[in-house]
């Protein structure tokens, strides 16, 4: 079969690999679609400390069960499915607290197991036995359903004791890529009074007119976006600021534009080579800001995302903007970096 195999930085090679063979408890999926994630792009250019090449990447996918050695599984041959991709140990303090995304011993599809930029993918027995495969509707496009994985990560950030967005809140999202858009849409679905998007790229901001947001702010080196933020919030600053860009300056900006008593979310990590931000800590003190981070998703977040997409209340068609066959997968990175594409769907069967 054909698969996109990561060998080293900027070496993602589409090549012939052996078909997976199943052991007891495993199932085989024929992959219909696998969307390209910003993480895939970072791995392509910079590698990842948890990935030992060669490894098939791809973790936002939809597939159909074509073979099963798991007679007691909640899915059967012929079922169309999505997957919660975190394999937790179930025994550490975090798993026992219901925070399996923080599991001390977690493994993940496309990092520790071959992923879905391939014609077929094997699902580990542990994931099958724990019910991590979920049947999906037959009448929805696969590229839309594949958004359940990143949307679940966004929902995790909006959970209890974090953002808790409500009807009185004015929200700013820094970064207008696919993740930033999802944050804005979830904020609106949570009842946010107003939602604004900030970005350094005006072309990206121009695309935001198609989404249910209240306006955009161009981030400038001269700091004029600070004044704009004050004007749009009647001088109070934003109640919630979500940083959906892996840029240290965006984290610093978040503290500047947040209002007193505001909640600030750092979504996504900075590059491992330079993970340090310079922040004005006085904002945290004098404004009484509450800063949180979030990582990955819990299974309940993934299920909520799947339900939101299948319910037709999420504009998936506006987020997945391009499709490519597997052989052209590396073109996706240029499309995403330029801002021409939001999400790119890869079709392994083409």
Secondary structure, DSSP 8 states (H G I E B T S, - for coil): -EEEEEEETTEEEEEE-------TT-EEEEEEEEE--HHHHHHHHH--TT--SSEE---EEEEEEEEES-TT-S--TT-EEEE--EE--S-SHHHHTT-GGG-TT-EEBTTTB--SSBSEEEE-HHHHHTT-EEE--SSS-HHHHTTHHHHHHHHHHTSTTTT---TT-EEEEE--SHHHHHHHHHHHHTT-SEEEEEES-HHHHHGGGGSS-SEEEE--TT-HHHHHHHHHTTTS-EEEEEE-S--HHHHHHHHHHEEEEEEEEEES---TTS------HHHHHHHT-EEEEE-S--HHHHHHHHHHHHTT-S-HHHHEEEEEEGGGTTHHHHHHHHTS-SEEEEETT-
